[in-house]
Amino acid sequence: MESTGNDATGMKPVAVIILNWNGSSLLRRFMPAVCANTDSRISRIIVADNGSTDNSVELLKNEFPSVEILEFDRNYGFAEGYNRAVVAVDCPYAILLNSDASPAPGWDRELLAYMEAHPGAGACQPKILSFDAPDTFEYAGAAGGYLDKNGYPYCRGRIFATCEKDVGQYDSISDIHWASGAAFMVRRQVYIDCGGLDTAFFAHMEEIDLCWRIRLAGWSIAAVPSAVVYHLGGGSLPAGNPRKTYLNFRNNLLMLHKNLPDAVRSRILLRRRLLDTIAWAKYILTFDWANAAAIFRAHRDFAAMRDAYTSHPDANLLGSDPYSRRNILVDYYIRRRTTFS
């Protein structure tokens, strides 16, 4: 099923929401492709500005007059900024799109067509390729995300830091565990009902946590590779940055604590602590004191934060399918399998 126009009330079904904070250079670089390749018959393009102090708002008004602007009074951060924006729009579907993403023509039509044809789908993502190397999958989401038995994220097209070339090997629609925060469509009411992005995460893995909650609520999530987005990526924190290490380790532990049932939570978290200790030891042996300290702080702060989450599900989604029974640490580091397939 494909929608090519407004619904009976005249409302466009899709709000493409781009969060911005002092990102005028990215807006000037990427907004032309967003405007040119987004179908104005079905989609509104909305920039949610997080209290920018540069010329972002002026730039949008002068150079992209068709773009709507939501002006917030201050910087609410990534999660809260998107939460406020999704609540503020009244479209049935929202697409969260990073400001450093360049969509291909028809991307929003393909995502909408899938969602309307699959009423049980809560969210979906396009195929995400590298903006700088368009024949290669991009780290943040590639062709759809999964979690292994230990809660480590991986993707069709990306295992840890190894990104595959795109030769059409993942061009089939597939049910996935999580959709990338770089670009994903979600039913607006599902987003709200499932609590939106967790503001305590600050950055990294908040979309994986949200997708886990969406799946726990009974919705499916899909990768729709006929929709394509090129993502610059790496604009916030580069790989190897101790701040990124801290957030990834802490937020992964929080995500597991929140979304695992009582019957398995302690066992899986114990296993993760042992694996994280190995990672910490590796940093120590290579004299990378900053990243070793980041892992220590992540576990310390997780212990302080976990008591804020008192509600846990009954269902265990880890181990419920072949993808979540996979051990990508063993596959990648011991068996030397660096591709998804």
N, C-alpha and C positions, 0 to 999 in steps of 0.2 A: 504494500500500500504506500502511495506517495502523496504527500500533501504539497500542493504548489501555490496555495494562497491562504488568505485569512480564514478563520472559522466563521460560523454564521453570525457571530456578534461583531465581526470586523477586527477581532484581536489576532495579532500575529502569534503563532504558537510557541516561538522560540525566542528566548533572550540570551544573546551572546554577551557574557559579562567578562570584562577584562579589568582586573584590579591593577591600579597604578599608584605608585608613590614616587614622586620626583623622577619619573621615567620618561621625560620628554624626548630624549634621544631614541629610546626604543619605540615610542609611539610614532615618531616621524619615520622610522625605518620600517616598521611592520604594519602600521595601520593601513597604508595603501592596499596591500594584498588582502587584508581582512575585509575592507570595504568592497574591493573589486570582486572577491570570490565568495562572498556571503550573499545568499539569495534574499534580497530585500522584500520579496513577496511573503516570506515566511518568518524572517528573523529581524529582530531589533538588535542593533549593536550598542552596547551600553558600557561606558567606562566608569567604574566606581573609583573615584579618586580619594585616596586616604590622606586628605589634608596636605597635599603637595605644596611645597614652598618654591618650586621652580615654575617654569612657564607652561606646565602641562595643560592646565585648563584653557589658558589663552590659545595655545597651539591647537587644541581640539576645536575650539570655537571658530578659529580663523581658517584652518586648513581642512578640517573634517566636519563640516556643519551638519551632516546627516547623522553623526554619532551623538547619542544621548549621553548626558553626563550626570552621574550621581555624586554630588560633592559632600563628603563627610567632613566634620569639623576638626578631625585630627586623625593621626595614623593609628588605626585599630589593628594593624598587623594582618597577616595573610588570612588566617582562619576567621577571625571576627569580621574582617572586612568583607569577605565573601558571604558569611552568614547574614550580615546586614543587607547586602545587595540582593541576595536571593529572596529574602523576606519582602524587600521593597518592590520587586517586580511582580507583575500579575500574569505572566505567561505560564502555560502548563509545563513547559520544559525550560530548563536553564542549561547553557553550555558554559562551563568555567574554562576560560582560555587564558593562558599565560601571555604576558605582553611581549614576549620574545618568540611568538609563534606565528608562522605564515601558512595559512590554510590553502589547500588546492581548490580549484573550482568545484562546486557542488558538494562540498564536505558536509554542510549543515543539512542539505536535502537527504543525503544518504543516512545520516544518523537519525533524522526524524522519521524517515521511511521505515527504518528498522524498529524504532520504538513504537510506532503506530501499528505495525504488523505483529508485534509481540507484546501484548498487554501485561505479561508477567515480568517484563524486563524493567528493572528500576533504574539502570544506568547503562551507558555504553561509551566506548572510546573509539577514535579513529586509529588508523595505522600512523605511528609517529616516527618520522625519519629525521635524520640530522640535517639542519639547515646548511651547515658547512660542507657536509658530505652526503648529498641527497640519495646516494645509492646504499646508504648504511642506516640501520636502525638507530634511533636515539635512545640514550640511556634511560630517560624518564618515561618508561611505559612501553616502548617499542610496539609490538603487535599484541599487547595484552599481558596483564600481570597475574602472577600466582604466588602462593606461599607454600614452602616445603614443610616437612614434618616438624622442623624446629622453629618455624615462623620466619625464615629468611625469605625476603622477596626476590623473585626472579621473573623473567619475561620470555614470551615468544620473541626471540631475536636478541636477548641480552641475558647473560649469566654473569653475575657480579660485574666487573668492569669490562667484560668482553662483549662487544656489539657485533652482530653478524651483518654481512652484506644482504641487502634485500634483493632476492632473485625470484620473488613470487612464492617462496616456500610457505608463507603464512598468510596467503591471500584468502583463506576460507574464514567465514564467520565462526567464532568460537566462544563458548561460555568460558568466562575467566573468573578469577577470584577478586581482582581489583582493577579499576580503571585509573589511568594516570591523571594526576592533578594538572598536568600541562595542558590537557584538552579532554574534557569529558562532558557528555550530556547526561542529565539526571532529571527525573520527574520532580518538579519543584516541591510538590506536597510530600513525596517520599523523602527528599532531602530534609524538609522541616520536621516531619514525623520522626525521623531517625536521629534527630538532634544536631544535624549539620556537622561542620568540622569542629573538632575538639580544640578549643583555644589554649588549653594547657600544653599542647604539643609545641606551640610556637611555630615550628617549621619542621618539615620532613616526616613522612609517613602518615600525616593526618588524613589524606585521601584513602590510604589503605585501611585505616581504622574505620572511616566512614563506610567504605564498601563492605567491610566485614559486618558492620551493623545492618546495612541494607540487606545483605544475604541472610543474616539471622532473622530478619523480619519477613523472609519468604520470597524476596525478589531475586531475580537472576541479573547477572551483569555480563555484557558481551563485548567482544572486539569486532568492529565492523571495518575491515580493511579497505573496502571500496571508498571510504572517506579517508583522506590523507591530510596530515598536518606536518609541516617542517618546523622543527623546534631548535632554537639556538642552544639553549641549555647552559648550565654552569654559570648562570649570571649571579647567583646568590653566594654560594660557597663552593669552591673547587674541591675535587676529591683530594683526600689527604689533609684537609684543613681540620685542626683539632676541634673546632666548634661544630663542624659537620659530623665528625666522629662521635662527639658527645650526644648530639641530638639524635642521630641514628640509633645508637645503642640505648639511650634512655627511652626514646619513644617506642622502640620495638618491644622493650620490656613492658611498658605501660599498655601497649596494644594487646599483648598476650594476656596480661593480668586482667584487663577489662573484658575480653571477649572469649575467654576459655571457661568452661564449667568447672565447678568445684572438684569433680572427679579426676580431672587430669591436670589442672592448673599448676599445682605444686610440683608435680613430676616434670612437666615440660619446662617450667621456669628454672628448676634445679639443673636440668640438662643445659639450658641456655647459659646459666651462670658458669658452668664448667667450660663450655665452649668459649665464652667471653674471656675467661681466665687464660685460655690458650692464646687468644688474640692479644690480650694484655702482655703475656710473656713474650710474644713475638716482637711487640714494640720495644719491650725492655731489652731484649737481646740485640736489637738493631739500634739501640741508643736513641730511640724516638720517644723521648721523655714526655713531650707534649701530648701525643696521642695516647700514651699509656695512662697519663693523668686524666685524660678525657674519659676513658673507659671507667676508671675508678670513680670519678665524679658522677658519671651516668648511673652507676649502680647505687651510689650513695643517695642521689636525688630521687631515683625511682623508689627506694625504700621510704623516703619521706613523703612521696606523692601518692603512693598506691592506696593508702587508706581513704582517699577521697572517693574511690570507686567501690561502692558497696553492693552494687547490683551486678549479677553475673548470669549469663544464659545457661539453659539446661543442655543445649545442643553443642556438640564439639564438631566444628567444621574442619579442623586439622585432622587429616587421616580419613576424610570422608570420600575421597576420590584419588585416582592414581597420582595426580599432580601434587596433592598435599601429603602423599605418602613418600614422596621422593626426598632424598637427602642430597641437596645440591653441593654441600661441602665435600662429601665423598666423591660425587660425580666429577666435580670441578678439579679438586686438588689431588685426588688419588687416582681416579680413572681417567683424568685429563679430558673429560667431555666438556668442551667449552661452548657447545651449541645446545639450543633447546631440544631439538629433535634427537 
